[in-house]
Amino acid sequence: MTYLKNTWYVAAWDDEVPPGLILARTYLDEPVILFRDSQGRPQAIGDRCPHRFAPLSKGCVKGDAVQCVYHGLKFDGSGKCTHNPHGNGNIPSQAKVRAYPMIERHSILWIWMGDPDKADGDLIPDYSQSLSPEKRFVGKDYLHARANYQLETDNIMDLSHIEFLHPGSLGSEAVSRAKTEVKQVGNTVYSNRLTRDERLHESLEERYNVTAGEQVDRWLDVRWDPPANMELWVGIAPTGADDPRKVGKRIPFNHFFTPETEKTAHYWFSTSYPRRMGEEGERRAREDVKYLRGPFESEDLPMLEAQQKAMGDAEFWSLKPILLPGDAAAVRARRVMDALIKEEQQAISQAPSA
């Protein structure tokens, strides 16, 4: 599979990589380890010692480096071997592993899988309104999906599915009547959905402090940034306002996907509440994420994995999918990704040989 390389991917939540421990993951078919140096800065290097090819993930963190458990070579965050305990201690010139640029921002560890000279931190989308730990209590979780990451994008960009896939939690019979809007600004795609006069499921009424049986207007506004990073604002207002978004209250939810392989993906999701809410905000962030894990894990993932199995090795567009009105945003995001990957591949093919 061809991936977009010169972009920032989510590698982990910040608290998934505590000091002194190694986290091993595969991104874009490349085995990588994450760790923190002695200053607490996140580092990412390839998960294979160049000596006898032992996984460095089986080693341990020693100061600013990871020590291979097999023969004791140490590699720092730049990928260079810093210590050889054998013979006179000389370090072979080829004793190095690939290093990947990393940035810690918005409660996330971001990794750059492409040309390190192009790794510009300003290209990371702004999630300060939903994920700033200084401003908000952030509830976070992670799932592993046995499906292509773009199927995951489709799932969030077209939330019409919640009426049918999540009838006992997130959906309602009114979802298909929603007024939808799709727009694109640069490479960012927006999918906005407003449902009028809706009766929420009892579990959502409780979570959103809605009086039992009260009709509401609910909006689900998604912002997608390549390669597969989404911020979803869910809002609720009493039915009847000309513009519910101006009078209601809203809560942010984030959905981030990074390809592991062609047919598997990493999935991070979150919600958050303002710190001014104190213990109540912290409790709600924690409980909301626990609540969401239920339908995500027991309904979304099985469906996406069944889709992947049904598709087999076929490329998405080659199967000639029929398109419904709700597909507009997901198709737009796919077209953006297709264009970005094509542009990157053309640049690589036209680059002068070394």
N, C-alpha and C positions, 0 to 999 in steps of 0.2 A: 504494500500500500504506500502511496505517496502522501507524506504529511507536510504540513506547513511548518518549517523549521524556525524561521526568523520571526519569532513571536514569543510572548511570555505565556507559559503554561502554569497552572496551579500544580505544585508539587506536594504540598501538605498544609494542613493547618499549622500554625506556629507551635501549638502545644503538642503536636505529634512528634516533635524532635526535641526532647529535653536534653540538657547538657549531659554529656557522658555516654549517651546511647547512640546507636546507629539504626537508621531506618532504611531498609532496602526496598526499592520499588523499580518497576520497569516503566519507562515512558517512551512512547514512539518506538517500541521494540528494543530499546537500549536499557540494559540493567544499570542502575545508578544507586549509590548510597548517599544518604543525607546525614550530616552530623554538625555539631557546633564546635568551633575552636575554643581556645581558652578564654577568649573575650566574649563568647556567646554568639558570635556571628555564624550564620548558617553557611555550610559548605556542601558542594555536590561534586562527586567524582565517580568515575566508572567503577563498577563492582567486579573487577577482575585484576588480580595481581599479575604483572607482566613476567614474573619469574616462573612459576609453575601453574599459573592461571587459577589459583584458589580464589574463591569469592572473598573479597575484603569485608563483606557484610558479616562474615563469621569471626572477624577480628574484634578489636576494641579501640576506643578512643584513648590516645595518650597525648595530653596537652593539645597542641595544634594539629595533630596528625592521627591517622588511623594505622594501627599496627596489624599486619597480616598475621593470622594465627599460625600459619604453616611454617614460615621461616623467619618471621620477625621484622621484615622490611616495613618501614614507615613511610606513609604518603600524606602530604599536607593538602590543604584546600586548593592549591594550584595544580595538583596532580603530580608534583615532583617527589621523588624519593628523598627523604631527609635523613635516613639512617639505615645503614647496612651493618648488622652485628657480626658479619662473617669476615674472616681473613684480616686484611689491614683496614677494612672499613671503606674502601673505595666504592663509590657508587657508579654503576654502569651508566653510560650516557642515555641508554634506552629505558632506564628504570623510571618510568613515568606512566601515568594513566590520564585519560581525558578529564578535564575539569569543565564544569558548566557554571556560567554566571548565575548568581542567586541574589534575590532581593527579598527582604522581609517587609511587608507592607499590608495594611488592612487585615491583620490577623492571619495573613497567608504567607507561605514561603513560595515565591515565584521562581521558576527555572526557565532558562533560555537554552533551547536544544540546538540552535543553529550557529551561525558565525558569531563568535564572541565579540568581535569588533563592532558588531551591529546591535549589541545588547544595550538599548537605551531605556533607562528606568522611566522616562517620561511617557513611554508607550503603554505602561500599565494602566488599565482603566481605573477611574476614580470610584472607589467604593467606600469613601469616608462617611457617607450618610447612613450606610447600613452596617458597616463592619469596623468602625473606629472603636477600639477598646477603651479609649479615653472618654468617649461620648456615650457608649452604649454597652449594655450587658449582652454578650453574644453567645447564643446557644449553637453548638457546632456538632456535626456528625459526619461520618464517612461510610460509603457503601462501595462494594466492588461489583461491577456489572459485566456480565458475559454478553455484551452487545457492543456494536460499533458506537463510538462517541457521538456521531452525528444523528443516530437514531434517538439518542438521549436529548439532543438539541431539539429535534422535531417534537418530542414529547412535551417540552416546556413551552415552546413557541406556539403550539396549538393546544390550548387548554380546553377546547371543546370536549376532549376525551373524558374530563372529570365527571360529566353527567352519566357516562356509561361504565367507566372503569372504577369509579369511586362513589357509587350511589349511597353507600353507607357511611360516608365520612365527608369528603370534600365537595361532592357534586350535588346537583338538584335538577329537577325536571325543567327548570327555567334556563339552564345554561345555553341551550341551543338557540334561544331567542336573543342572545346578546348582540349588541351593536359592536362591531369590530372596526379597528383602524390599524393599518400597517403603514409605516413610513421608514425611510432610510436617510441617515445623515452621514455622509462619508461611508465608512465601512460598518457603522453601527445601525442595527435594525431594531425597530420598536414594534411591539405587538400589544395593542391596547384593546381590552375587552370590558364592556359595561353591560351588566345584566340588571334590568329593572324589575321591581316588584317580585322579589325572590324570597322564598322561604328556605332558610338554611337548614341543614341537618342539625339535629339536636346537639350533637357534640360540638359543632361550630358555634351554635348560639351560645353555648356555655363559654367557649374560649373567647368569643368576641363580646361577651357581656350583652347579648341581644335578648330581649324579653321573649320567652317562649311563644312561638307562633307569629311574632311580629314580621311583617313584610319589610324587606330592605332593598336598597340598591347596592350591588357589589361590583367593584371593578378589579380587574387583574391586568396590571400593566407591566410588561416585560421589556427590559432593555438587553439586547444581545450584542456582545462584542466578540470578534474572532479571537481565538478559534472556537471556543464553546463556553463562554463565561456569561452568566445571566444574573440580572438583578430584577426581582419581581416584587412589586408593591401591591399588596392586597388591601383594599379599602372597603369600608362599610358606612352607609349613611341611611337614615330613615327614608323610605320611599317618598318621592314627590318633589325633591329639589330639582331646580333647573339644571344645576351642575353639581352632582353629588360629590365630586372630587374637592369642591371648595368648602363643603360643610361637614364632611365625614372625617373619620379617623383612618389612618392607614398603618400597615406594618410591613417591614421589608423582609424578604426571603431571598436568599442567594442560592444559585445552582451552578456548580462548576464541574466541567468534565474535561478530563485529559486522557487521550488514548494511551492505553497500555500496549495493546497490539491491535491488529486490524479488527478483531472480533471481541475485544474486552476493553473496559474503560474504568478509570477511577471516577468516583462521584462524591463530591463534597456538597453539603447543604447546610443552611443555617437560617436563623432568625435572630432578631435583636430588639431590645427595648431601651429607652433612654435611662441613663444612670440616675436621673432625678427621681425615678420611681423607687429607688432603693431596693430593699429585699424583694418587694413584689415584682419588680422588673427582672431581677435575676432569676426568681422562681419561674416566671412565665416564659422566659427565654429557654430555660432548661426543659420545662414541661412541654412547650410547643414543639421543640425538636423531637422529643421522645414520642409525642403524638404523631408527628408527620412520618417518623420512621416506619410506623405500621403500614399505611397504604403504600408508601414508596417501596418498602421491602417485599410486601406480600402481594401487591397488585401491579405496580409499575414495572419492577424488575422482571417478574415472570413474563409479562407481556412483551417487553423489549427483547428478552432472551428468546422467546418463542418466535418473534419476528426475525431475529438474527438466524435462528436455526432454519426457518422457512426460506430465507434468502440464500442460505448456503454461501458459496463463494462468489455469487453474482454481484456485480456493481449495481448500486441503487438505481441509477437512471436507465440501465440496460433492461431492467424489468418493466419499464414503461408504466410506472404507477399512475393510477387515475388521480386527479386532483380535485379536491373539494374546496369551497370558499375558505374554510378554516386553515388550509394549508399555506395561505399566501405568505405569512411571515416566515415559516420554516423553509419554504422554497427560496425566499429572498436570501435567507442566511446561507443556505446551501450554495446559491449562485455566487454570493460574495466569496465563500471559501473556495469554490472552484476557480474563480478569477485570481485570487491571491496565490493559490498553489501553482496555477499555470504561469503567472508572472514570475514567481520565484524560480520555477524550473527553467523558464526561458533565460533568465539572468544567469543561472548556473551553466547552462549549455553554451552561452555566448561568452562566458568568461575566458580569458586567455589561459592556456595551459601553463602550469608552473614550470 
